[in-house]
Amino acid sequence: MELFISDKQLTWEEIGGGVSRKVMSYSGDLMVVKVRFRRGSIGADHQHPHTQISYVESGVFHYTIGGKTMTMEAGDTCLIPPDTVHGCRCIAEGVLIDAFTPARQDFIATQTPLSGSQ
């Protein structure tokens, strides 16, 4: 578990369809992830057992949670309860900051820092 993480030391992981992510900080109980979207990109509908909060750092998104859709802009947040179907469509290129509890172990294995970090 790292106490300090520099955004500059992490690479973007391409996850397809104009979407990429960086696993920023995590412990077993909590995780923060940056997710970058190109305009028109889709975060496909999915669900997971984690509670999630998304913060819109930049851009505009049509975000759907449990069948309800809202337009979210920079500064907005939303809460996704465990096992709730959710997804988004990027209207204007942007970045979401997602927090998960517990941590998404499936995200951790693929994230690597740039050389010379730590």
C-alpha positions in Angstrom: 0.0 0.0 0.0 1.5 3.3 -1.1 0.9 6.4 1.0 1.6 8.9 -1.8 0.9 8.5 -5.5 2.0 10.9 -8.2 -0.4 11.1 -11.2 2.6 11.8 -13.4 4.2 8.5 -12.4 1.2 6.4 -13.7 0.4 5.4 -17.2 -3.1 5.3 -18.7 -4.4 1.8 -19.3 -6.4 1.6 -22.5 -9.6 -0.4 -21.8 -11.1 0.1 -25.3 -13.6 2.2 -27.1 -11.9 5.5 -26.3 -11.8 4.8 -22.5 -8.7 4.6 -20.4 -8.0 4.5 -16.7 -5.4 5.0 -13.9 -5.7 3.2 -10.6 -4.6 6.0 -8.3 -4.6 4.9 -4.6 -6.1 1.8 -2.9 -6.2 -0.4 0.1 -8.3 -3.4 0.6 -11.2 -1.3 1.7 -11.1 1.7 -0.6 -9.9 2.6 -4.1 -9.7 5.8 -6.3 -9.5 5.4 -10.1 -9.3 8.1 -12.9 -11.3 7.2 -16.0 -10.7 9.3 -19.2 -13.3 9.3 -22.0 -13.1 10.6 -25.5 -16.3 12.3 -26.8 -18.8 9.6 -27.8 -17.2 6.9 -25.7 -19.5 4.6 -23.7 -19.0 3.1 -20.3 -21.1 0.0 -21.0 -23.9 -0.9 -18.6 -22.6 -3.2 -15.9 -22.9 -4.0 -12.2 -20.6 -5.1 -9.4 -20.8 -5.8 -5.7 -18.8 -2.6 -4.8 -20.3 0.7 -3.7 -19.1 3.4 -6.1 -19.1 7.2 -6.1 -18.2 9.0 -9.3 -17.1 12.6 -9.4 -17.0 14.4 -12.8 -13.6 16.2 -12.9 -14.2 17.4 -16.5 -16.5 16.9 -19.4 -20.2 16.1 -19.7 -21.7 12.6 -19.3 -25.2 11.1 -19.6 -25.0 8.7 -16.6 -27.6 6.0 -16.0 -28.0 4.3 -12.6 -30.7 1.7 -12.1 -32.6 2.9 -15.2 -32.5 6.6 -14.3 -30.4 8.9 -16.5 -29.0 12.3 -15.6 -26.7 14.7 -17.4 -23.6 15.2 -15.2 -21.0 18.0 -15.6 -17.8 19.0 -13.9 -18.2 19.1 -10.2 -21.2 16.7 -10.1 -21.2 13.4 -8.2 -23.4 10.3 -8.1 -23.7 7.2 -5.9 -24.0 3.7 -7.3 -25.2 1.2 -4.7 -23.8 -2.4 -4.8 -25.2 -4.6 -7.6 -27.0 -1.7 -9.4 -26.8 -1.6 -13.2 -25.1 1.6 -14.3 -23.2 3.1 -17.3 -22.5 6.3 -19.1 -22.1 8.0 -22.4 -19.5 10.8 -22.8 -21.0 13.9 -24.4 -17.9 16.1 -24.1 -14.5 14.6 -23.5 -13.7 14.3 -19.8 -12.5 12.5 -16.8 -14.4 10.7 -14.0 -12.9 10.1 -10.6 -14.4 6.9 -9.3 -14.1 5.7 -5.7 -14.9 2.1 -4.8 -15.4 0.2 -1.5 -14.1 -2.4 -1.2 -11.3 -2.0 -3.7 -11.7 -3.5 -7.2 -9.1 -6.2 -7.1 -9.7 -6.8 -10.8 -8.3 -3.3 -11.6 -5.1 -3.6 -9.5 -3.2 -6.3 -11.4 -3.1 -4.4 -14.7 -1.8 -1.0 -13.4 1.9 -0.3 -13.5 3.9 2.8 -12.6 6.3 4.5 -15.1 10.0 3.6 -14.6 11.8 5.6 -12.0 8.8 6.0 -9.7 8.5 5.1 -6.0 
